[in-house]
Amino acid sequence: MAKKSKGFKIEEFNRRMFIKYSTGAAVVAAASGLSAPAVHAARKPVKIGFVSPQTGPLAAFGEADRFVLADVNKVLAKGIKIGKRTYPVEILSRDSQSNPNRAAEVAAELILKHEVNLMIGSSSGTTVNPVSDQAEANEVPCVTADTPWQIVYFGRGATPKKGFKWTYHFFWGIDDMLGVFMNMWGMLGTNQKIASLMVNDADGVVGGDPKRGFRPPMEGAGFSYNQPPLFQPGTTDFTAQISTFKKQGAEILTGIATPPDFSTFWIQAAQQGLTKQLKAATIAKALLFPPAIEALGEHGDGLTTEVWWSPSHPFKSNLTGMSSADFGAAYTASTGRQWTQPLGFKHANIEVAIDVLKRCGDPGDPNAILNAIENTNYESIVGPVSWKFGDHRNPVKNACRTPLVGGQWKRQSGGKFKYELTIVENKMAKNIPIGGDLKPLG
């Protein structure tokens, strides 16, 4: 008997039943006088399931995956010590293909077929939410990152009073991002008229929500907010939105979009004269990556975005000992590419997972791993991570806030790369240094 789960079928039993009846571990344990977890630990490495978008419209989020995994695997080559034993570690990487159904499918496969001890996942609600749902349904500990926490928490049906048991997340929140955005706009002397472009995906649905999205805090701060209906991913004609924004007289553009969709919109906005009236264009998700900005040519100059990690961040990895600056430089030296924000969070997602496993005592016991997650107090390459509910960093039980600042893309003359993302705002994270002044568009 089978049931449907997000576009595919999985057997109607949970992970513990799968392990019990498919491996025969209980029988072997009885014969040898050892417990099932001990046999499992002795014969198998500790497995971490790793899911991220490596292809599709969100592929830029997975650009650094191969480098991060190679770098971490060097450190893990001799295994990790858990209790009195040293265990080999396998990180099983899977591509969500920027598709929520695919993300759920590979997560279920990692849990049911490969019997991972711990799931991790990152890079937008399109991947994080279905991965987390599979972990929650199958009672597998899960740590995710790189998606505003409200999208992972409220977007999966939780309430302020009722959260999740098995799934934990670390990243900043939409409110943090909007605070950074409004702090930047306040430096520019605009008419406070905002035009908002929202995509119809997991992130855009939450960002566009009239109660929990962009509108309430922006209107509460005195801005005029205009949000047309959510556009479909892959839209090729934004004339209607552009006309509305021009008529409104908006001097600020914001919203959530993927890099390909924003590129289509922004080129049309330039052609139709919208960019001439804007003093700021601050789009979440779309403006994070150097290739996306370079693809805009001269139209990339002056765009602003949230900055969650950079080589300027004053943090280091407690897994490898590398500082943010050293890690960014190592990435460029190895790949020839410019640093990218997910680089830090992909590494942090893995290093937090390793810290959890080192403290769990028994990697074969999901509840022991869960207990280690709940008691995390770790200094990562993206900053402190803790889920001790009641801490100022924990808005809800399952979420930990990480620091956020504002950045602006600036054209470089004579440098190795065409644009550099410069930190221009840090009111909520004073320990992250400013790198330059904010300039209006044009």
C-alpha positions as CSV (number, residue, x, y, z in Angstrom):
1,M,0.0,0.0,0.0
2,A,1.4,3.4,-0.9
3,K,0.5,7.0,-0.4
4,K,1.3,10.1,-2.4
5,S,3.8,12.5,-1.0
6,K,4.5,15.7,-3.0
7,G,4.2,14.3,-6.4
8,F,5.8,10.8,-5.9
9,K,5.2,7.7,-3.9
10,I,7.0,6.3,-0.9
11,E,6.2,3.2,1.2
12,E,3.8,3.7,4.1
13,F,6.3,3.1,6.9
14,N,8.8,5.2,8.7
15,R,12.5,5.1,8.6
16,R,13.0,3.1,11.8
17,M,10.7,0.3,10.4
18,F,12.6,0.4,7.1
19,I,15.9,-0.1,8.9
20,K,14.5,-2.8,11.2
21,Y,13.0,-5.0,8.5
22,S,15.4,-4.4,5.6
23,T,18.8,-4.8,7.2
24,G,18.1,-7.5,9.8
25,A,20.2,-5.5,12.3
26,A,18.0,-6.5,15.2
27,V,18.6,-10.2,14.5
28,V,22.3,-9.8,14.1
29,A,22.5,-7.8,17.3
30,A,20.6,-10.4,19.3
31,A,23.0,-13.2,18.1
32,S,26.1,-11.2,18.9
33,G,25.0,-9.7,22.2
34,L,25.4,-6.2,20.8
35,S,22.7,-3.5,20.4
36,A,21.4,-2.7,16.9
37,P,23.0,0.8,17.0
38,A,26.3,-0.6,17.9
39,V,26.3,-3.0,15.0
40,H,25.2,-0.3,12.7
41,A,27.9,2.0,13.9
42,A,30.6,-0.6,13.6
43,R,29.7,-1.6,10.0
44,K,28.6,1.7,8.5
45,P,29.9,5.2,8.3
46,V,27.9,8.1,9.7
47,K,25.9,9.4,6.7
48,I,24.8,13.0,6.1
49,G,22.3,13.7,3.4
50,F,23.0,17.0,1.6
51,V,20.4,18.5,-0.8
52,S,20.8,21.8,-2.7
53,P,19.9,23.2,-6.1
54,Q,22.8,22.5,-8.4
55,T,21.0,22.9,-11.7
56,G,17.9,24.8,-12.8
57,P,17.0,28.5,-12.2
58,L,18.5,28.4,-8.7
59,A,21.8,26.8,-9.7
60,A,23.8,29.8,-8.6
61,F,23.0,28.8,-5.0
62,G,24.8,25.5,-5.6
63,E,27.8,26.9,-7.6
64,A,30.2,26.5,-4.6
65,D,28.9,23.1,-3.5
66,R,31.7,21.0,-5.2
67,F,34.4,23.2,-3.7
68,V,32.9,23.2,-0.2
69,L,32.4,19.4,-0.2
70,A,36.0,18.8,-1.4
71,D,37.4,21.2,1.2
72,V,35.4,19.6,4.1
73,N,36.1,16.0,3.0
74,K,39.8,16.7,3.4
75,V,39.2,17.5,7.1
76,L,36.9,14.5,7.5
77,A,39.2,12.0,5.8
78,K,40.2,10.4,9.1
79,G,36.7,10.4,10.5
80,I,35.2,12.1,13.5
81,K,35.2,11.0,17.2
82,I,31.8,10.4,18.7
83,G,32.0,9.2,22.3
84,K,34.9,6.8,22.5
85,R,34.7,5.7,18.8
86,T,36.0,7.2,15.6
87,Y,33.5,7.0,12.7
88,P,34.1,7.5,9.0
89,V,31.8,10.2,7.5
90,E,30.0,10.2,4.2
91,I,28.3,13.3,2.8
92,L,25.8,12.2,0.2
93,S,25.1,15.1,-2.1
94,R,22.0,15.3,-4.2
95,D,20.7,18.0,-6.7
96,S,17.2,19.3,-6.1
97,Q,17.2,20.6,-9.7
98,S,15.5,23.8,-8.3
99,N,12.3,21.7,-8.2
100,P,10.4,21.0,-4.9
101,N,9.1,17.6,-6.1
102,R,12.6,16.6,-7.0
103,A,13.9,17.9,-3.6
104,A,11.3,15.8,-1.8
105,E,12.1,12.7,-3.9
106,V,15.9,12.8,-3.3
107,A,15.4,13.5,0.4
108,A,13.1,10.5,0.7
109,E,15.7,8.4,-1.1
110,L,18.5,9.5,1.2
111,I,16.4,8.7,4.2
112,L,14.7,5.4,3.2
113,K,17.3,3.9,0.9
114,H,20.6,5.3,2.2
115,E,19.6,5.5,5.8
116,V,21.3,8.8,6.5
117,N,21.8,9.7,10.2
118,L,21.3,13.4,9.6
119,M,19.8,15.5,6.8
120,I,21.0,18.9,5.8
121,G,19.7,21.2,3.0
122,S,19.9,24.8,1.8
123,S,19.1,27.4,-0.7
124,S,15.5,28.7,-0.9
125,G,12.2,27.3,0.3
126,T,12.0,25.4,-3.0
127,T,14.6,23.0,-1.6
128,V,14.6,23.5,2.1
129,N,10.9,23.1,2.7
130,P,10.4,19.7,1.0
131,V,13.6,18.3,2.4
132,S,12.5,19.4,5.9
133,D,9.1,17.9,5.4
134,Q,10.5,14.5,4.5
135,A,12.8,14.6,7.5
136,E,9.9,15.6,9.8
137,A,7.6,12.9,8.4
138,N,10.3,10.2,8.7
139,E,11.6,11.3,12.1
140,V,15.1,12.0,10.9
141,P,17.1,14.9,12.5
142,C,17.6,17.8,10.0
143,V,19.5,21.0,10.0
144,T,19.0,23.5,7.2
145,A,20.2,27.0,6.2
146,D,20.1,29.7,3.6
147,T,16.4,30.6,3.5
148,P,14.6,33.2,5.6
149,W,13.4,31.4,8.7
150,Q,9.7,32.5,8.2
151,I,9.6,30.7,4.8
152,V,10.8,27.5,6.5
153,Y,8.7,27.8,9.6
154,F,5.4,29.4,8.6
155,G,5.7,28.3,5.0
156,R,5.5,24.7,6.3
157,G,2.4,25.3,8.4
158,A,3.9,26.0,11.9
159,T,2.4,28.6,14.3
160,P,4.2,30.7,16.9
161,K,3.0,28.1,19.5
162,K,3.4,24.9,17.6
163,G,6.6,24.2,15.7
164,F,8.5,21.0,14.6
165,K,10.3,18.2,16.4
166,W,12.9,17.0,13.9
167,T,13.8,20.0,11.8
168,Y,15.9,23.0,12.7
169,H,17.1,26.0,10.7
170,F,19.6,28.8,10.9
171,F,19.4,32.0,8.8
172,W,18.1,35.6,9.2
173,G,14.5,36.5,8.9
174,I,12.4,38.5,6.4
175,D,12.0,41.2,9.1
176,D,15.8,41.4,9.4
177,M,16.1,41.7,5.6
178,L,13.5,44.4,5.4
179,G,15.2,46.3,8.2
180,V,18.4,46.3,6.2
181,F,16.6,47.3,3.0
182,M,14.8,50.2,4.7
183,N,18.0,51.4,6.4
184,M,19.7,51.6,3.0
185,W,16.7,53.5,1.4
186,G,16.7,55.9,4.3
187,M,20.2,57.0,3.3
188,L,19.1,58.0,-0.2
189,G,16.3,60.6,0.3
190,T,13.6,59.0,-1.8
191,N,9.9,59.8,-2.2
192,Q,9.2,56.6,-0.2
193,K,7.2,55.1,-3.0
194,I,7.9,51.3,-3.3
195,A,7.3,49.1,-6.3
196,S,7.4,45.4,-5.3
197,L,8.0,42.5,-7.8
198,M,7.1,39.1,-6.3
199,V,7.6,35.7,-7.9
200,N,5.0,33.0,-7.3
201,D,7.3,30.4,-5.6
202,A,7.8,29.4,-1.9
203,D,9.8,32.5,-1.1
204,G,7.6,35.0,-3.0
205,V,4.4,33.6,-1.6
206,V,5.6,34.4,2.0
207,G,7.3,37.7,1.0
208,G,4.1,38.7,-0.7
209,D,1.8,37.7,2.1
210,P,-0.2,40.7,3.2
211,K,0.2,39.9,6.9
212,R,3.6,38.3,7.1
213,G,5.4,39.7,4.1
214,F,7.0,42.9,2.9
215,R,3.9,45.1,3.1
216,P,3.2,45.5,6.9
217,P,6.7,46.7,8.0
218,M,7.2,48.9,5.0
219,E,3.9,50.6,5.4
220,G,4.4,50.8,9.1
221,A,7.7,52.7,8.4
222,G,5.8,55.3,6.3
223,F,6.5,53.9,2.8
224,S,3.8,53.7,0.1
225,Y,3.8,50.0,-1.1
226,N,2.5,48.8,-4.4
227,Q,2.6,45.0,-5.1
228,P,0.9,43.7,-8.3
229,P,-0.1,40.0,-8.4
230,L,2.7,37.5,-8.1
231,F,4.3,36.7,-11.5
232,Q,4.9,33.2,-12.7
233,P,8.5,31.9,-12.8
234,G,9.8,32.1,-16.4
235,T,7.6,35.1,-17.3
236,T,9.0,36.8,-20.5
237,D,7.0,40.0,-20.6
238,F,6.9,42.4,-17.6
239,T,5.3,45.3,-19.5
240,A,2.3,45.4,-17.2
241,Q,4.3,45.6,-14.0
242,I,6.7,48.2,-15.5
243,S,3.8,50.4,-16.6
244,T,2.2,50.2,-13.2
245,F,5.5,51.2,-11.4
246,K,6.1,54.1,-13.8
247,K,2.6,55.4,-13.3
248,Q,3.1,55.1,-9.5
249,G,6.2,57.3,-9.7
250,A,8.1,54.7,-7.6
251,E,11.7,55.6,-6.7
252,I,12.3,52.3,-4.9
253,L,12.1,48.8,-6.4
254,T,12.0,45.7,-4.2
255,G,10.7,42.2,-4.2
256,I,11.8,38.6,-4.6
257,A,12.9,36.9,-7.9
258,T,15.3,34.4,-9.3
259,P,18.3,35.7,-11.2
260,P,17.0,34.8,-14.6
261,D,13.6,36.3,-14.0
262,F,15.0,39.6,-12.6
263,S,17.4,39.8,-15.5
264,T,14.5,39.7,-17.9
265,F,12.6,42.3,-15.9
266,W,15.5,44.6,-15.4
267,I,16.5,44.7,-19.1
268,Q,12.9,45.5,-20.1
269,A,12.7,48.1,-17.3
270,A,15.8,49.9,-18.8
271,Q,14.3,49.7,-22.3
272,Q,11.0,51.1,-21.1
273,G,12.5,53.9,-19.0
274,L,11.7,52.7,-15.5
275,T,15.3,52.6,-14.3
276,K,15.7,56.3,-14.9
277,Q,13.2,57.2,-12.2
278,L,14.5,54.7,-9.6
279,K,17.0,55.7,-6.9
280,A,17.2,52.2,-5.5
281,A,16.6,48.6,-6.7
282,T,16.9,46.1,-3.9
283,I,15.8,42.6,-4.8
284,A,16.1,39.6,-2.6
285,K,17.6,36.4,-4.0
286,A,18.1,37.8,-7.6
287,L,21.1,40.0,-6.8
288,L,23.3,37.8,-4.7
289,F,25.6,36.3,-7.4
290,P,28.4,37.9,-9.4
291,P,27.5,36.2,-12.7
292,A,23.9,37.4,-12.4
293,I,25.1,41.0,-12.0
294,E,27.7,40.7,-14.8
295,A,24.9,39.4,-17.1
296,L,23.2,42.8,-16.8
297,G,26.2,44.7,-18.2
298,E,26.2,48.4,-17.3
299,H,22.7,48.0,-15.8
300,G,24.1,46.0,-12.8
301,D,25.9,49.1,-11.3
302,G,24.4,50.4,-8.1
303,L,21.9,47.5,-7.4
304,T,21.6,46.7,-3.7
305,T,20.9,43.5,-1.8
306,E,21.1,41.7,1.5
307,V,24.5,40.3,2.5
308,W,24.5,37.3,4.7
309,W,28.2,36.3,4.3
310,S,31.3,37.8,2.8
311,P,35.1,37.5,3.2
312,S,34.8,40.7,5.3
313,H,32.7,38.9,8.0
314,P,34.7,38.5,11.2
315,F,34.0,34.8,11.7
316,K,36.0,31.6,11.2
317,S,35.2,27.9,10.8
318,N,35.7,25.8,13.9
319,L,35.9,22.8,11.7
320,T,38.8,23.9,9.4
321,G,40.1,26.9,11.3
322,M,39.9,29.1,8.2
323,S,38.7,32.7,8.5
324,S,36.0,34.1,6.2
325,A,38.7,36.1,4.3
326,D,40.9,33.0,3.9
327,F,38.0,30.8,2.8
328,G,36.9,33.3,0.1
329,A,40.4,33.7,-1.2
330,A,40.8,29.9,-1.3
331,Y,37.7,29.6,-3.3
332,T,38.9,32.1,-5.9
333,A,42.3,30.6,-6.0
334,S,40.9,27.1,-6.6
335,T,38.1,27.9,-9.1
336,G,39.1,31.3,-10.6
337,R,35.6,32.5,-9.7
338,Q,34.5,35.4,-7.5
339,W,33.3,34.6,-3.9
340,T,29.6,34.0,-3.6
341,Q,27.4,34.3,-0.5
342,P,26.2,30.7,-0.3
343,L,29.9,29.6,0.0
344,G,29.8,30.5,3.7
345,F,26.5,29.0,4.5
346,K,27.1,25.7,2.6
347,H,30.2,25.3,4.7
348,A,28.4,26.4,7.9
349,N,25.6,23.9,7.2
350,I,28.1,21.1,7.1
351,E,30.3,22.3,10.1
352,V,27.2,22.6,12.3
353,A,26.1,19.1,11.3
354,I,29.5,17.7,12.2
355,D,29.5,19.5,15.5
356,V,26.1,18.0,16.3
357,L,27.3,14.5,15.4
358,K,30.5,14.9,17.6
359,R,28.3,15.7,20.6
360,C,25.5,13.2,20.1
361,G,27.1,10.2,21.8
362,D,25.4,7.7,19.5
363,P,24.9,8.4,15.8
364,G,22.6,5.4,15.5
365,D,20.1,7.0,17.8
366,P,18.0,9.8,16.2
367,N,16.9,11.1,19.5
368,A,20.5,11.5,20.7
369,I,21.2,13.5,17.5
370,L,18.1,15.6,18.1
371,N,19.1,16.3,21.6
372,A,22.6,17.5,20.4
373,I,20.9,19.8,17.9
374,E,18.7,21.4,20.6
375,N,21.8,22.0,22.7
376,T,23.9,23.5,20.0
377,N,26.0,26.5,20.9
378,Y,28.5,26.8,18.1
379,E,30.7,29.5,16.5
380,S,30.6,29.0,12.7
381,I,32.0,30.8,9.7
382,V,28.7,32.7,9.4
383,G,28.5,33.5,13.1
384,P,27.0,32.0,16.3
385,V,24.4,29.2,15.9
386,S,22.2,28.1,18.8
387,W,18.7,26.7,19.2
388,K,18.4,27.2,23.0
389,F,14.9,28.7,22.8
390,G,14.6,32.0,24.7
391,D,17.9,33.3,23.4
392,H,17.5,36.6,21.5
393,R,18.6,34.8,18.3
394,N,15.7,32.4,18.5
395,P,12.3,33.9,17.4
396,V,10.8,30.4,17.5
397,K,12.0,27.1,18.8
398,N,13.2,25.8,15.5
399,A,15.0,28.9,14.1
400,C,18.2,30.7,14.8
401,R,18.9,34.1,13.4
402,T,22.3,34.9,11.8
403,P,23.6,38.5,11.2
404,L,22.6,40.5,8.1
405,V,24.0,43.6,6.5
406,G,23.3,45.6,3.3
407,G,25.5,45.6,0.2
408,Q,25.8,47.4,-3.2
409,W,27.3,46.2,-6.4
410,K,29.9,48.6,-7.8
411,R,31.7,48.4,-11.1
412,Q,35.4,47.9,-10.9
413,S,38.0,49.4,-13.2
414,G,41.0,47.3,-13.9
415,G,40.2,44.6,-11.3
416,K,40.0,40.9,-11.9
417,F,36.2,41.0,-11.7
418,K,33.7,43.5,-13.2
419,Y,31.7,44.1,-10.1
420,E,32.4,43.9,-6.3
421,L,29.7,43.6,-3.7
422,T,30.5,46.2,-1.1
423,I,29.0,46.3,2.4
424,V,27.4,49.7,2.8
425,E,25.0,49.2,5.8
426,N,25.5,47.5,9.1
427,K,23.2,49.0,11.7
428,M,22.0,45.5,12.9
429,A,25.5,43.9,12.9
430,K,28.1,46.5,13.9
431,N,30.8,43.9,14.1
432,I,30.7,43.5,10.3
433,P,32.7,46.4,8.8
434,I,31.5,48.9,6.2
435,G,33.4,48.7,3.0
436,G,32.1,51.9,1.2
437,D,29.4,54.5,0.8
438,L,25.9,53.8,-0.6
439,K,25.2,55.6,-3.9
440,P,21.8,56.1,-5.6
441,L,21.2,54.4,-9.0
442,G,22.3,56.2,-12.0
